[in-house]
Amino acid sequence: MALLCRVMGINRSSYYAWLVARPAAAERQCVEDELTEEIREIHASSRGAYGAPRVHAALRRKGHAVNRKKVERIMRERDIRGVTRRRHRHLTQQDTKAAPAPDLVGRDFTATRPGTKLVGSGSRRELPPPAPTEPCVTVSRYTALVTLSTRNGGQTASGRTSLGIAV
């Protein structure tokens, strides 16, 4: 046995520990096979709908003292799966013939002073750089944050609203 263990690259003590543990492992496998039959019964009686949590609860009701993780492992190894619920189907459909919202600003986002234009956006747009003394409006995606600043290092004002963005 020493030569065989040396050829395989394992310690002799590991081989003898494995040899001693074989009967207990075989007994555990037998218990798991019996538990698998119980799991298959419960799964079949639910018409394949029950997953590991419900199977575990049913086993506990029958008097089996078994861990949920063990039930999950056995079901995963034996490819026993519950039915996944269907996704919610949305019944509201977009009106493809509806007219888009009008562009009231005319794509001109420059403002001479705060409070003169209301701007809102659902996407991030890169605007052309303003003149050095012209106010600049920055619109961020989904945050409704607008910053009004001048390029020459003047004063900066910013505001945050939920419906529209006031500059």
N, C-alpha and C positions, 0 to 999 in steps of 0.2 A: 504494500500500500504506500510505503514511503516513496518508492520510485515513481509510482503513478502520480502522487501529489506533486512531486518535484517537476515532473514533465508538464503537468497542467498548470503549475505556477501558483498553487494554493498551499496553505498550511495544513498539516495533518489534523490539527485541532479543529479547523473549520470543517473538514470532511466529517469528523466524528460528531461534531455538534449538529451538522445537517442530518447525519444518520440517526441520531437520537431523536431529533425533532420530527422525523418523517411520520410516525404514527399520529402525533398530535395534529400535524398538517392535514393528514388524510381524514382525520375525524372532523376537523373544521370544514374541509371541502364537502364532506357528506352532509353536515348541518347546513351549509350554504346551498347545496343542491335541493334539500328539502324546503328551505326557505324560498328558493327560486320557484318551486312548484306552487307554493302558497301565493307568491307574488303573481305568477301567471294566472292563477285562478281569479284573484281579485281584479287583475287587469282585464281578463276576459269577461268577468261579470259586469264590469263597467263599460263594456263594448269598446274597450281600448282607449277610453277617455282619461282614466286616472293616471296622473304622473306620480313621481316619488313622494311628494308630501301627502297626498290622499291615500296612496298605498300604505305608507308608513302608519297613518292614522287608523286604517282598517286593520293592519296587523296588530297594532296596540289594542284595538277593541277586541280582537280575537284572543288576546292574552299573551302575545309574543313580546318579550322584552328585547327589542332590537333598536339599534341606533338608526336615525334617519340617514346619516351619511353612508351607512352600510347598505341600506336599501337603495340609495342613489347609485352606489358603486355596482351592486349586483345588477340593477336594471341597465346601467350603462354597458357593463361587460357582456350582458346577454342580449343587448339591443332591444330592450323593452321600453317603448316610449309612449307617453300620453299624447292626446290630441291637443295641439296648440289652438288657442282661440283665434277666430278669424279677425282680421284687422277691421276696424270700423270703416264702413264705406260712407264717404261724404256724398250727400245727395244734392248739395248745392253746386251748380255748374256755372262757370263764368259765361257772361253774355258776350259772345264774340262780336255781335253787331252794335254794341254800345259805343258811343263816341268817347274818345279819350278826353281826359281833363284838359281844359284850355290852358294855354301858356300865357297867363296874364302878365308875367314879367317880361316876356319877349326875349328871354335868354340874356337879359342885361341885368347882372347881379351887382352892379356898382351902386353905392349909396353915398350921397353927399353928407348926410348926418344920420344919427341913430333914429329909428322909428319911422323911416320913410318907406321901407319896403319889407314885405313879409315873404320869407323864402322857406321852402320845405323840400326835402329830397328823400328818395328811397334808395339812392345809390350814390357812390362817391364820384364826383366829377372834378376833373382838373380844369381850373379856370385859367385864362391867360393872365400873366402878371400885370397888375395895375401900374399906373404911372407913379412916380416916386411920392407925390403928395396926395394921390387919390385914395380914398378909403377902400379897404379890401374886405370882402365877405367870404368866409370859409364855411362850407357846409360839409359836415361829417355824416357818414352813413349810419342811419338808425339811431343816432344819439341826439338829434335835434339840438346841436350845439353850433352857435354862430359866433364868430369873432369879427369885430370891426376894428381894424387898426390902420394906421397910416404907415407908409414905407419910410418916412423920414424920422422915425422914432418918436412919433407923437403919442397921444393918449390911446389906450386900448379899452374897449368895452366889449363884454361878452354876455350872452343871455341864453337861457335854456327853457324851453317850453314843451308842453306835451302835444299840442295840436299843430302849432306852426312855429316858425322861428322868427322872432322879432329882432330886428337889428336897430 
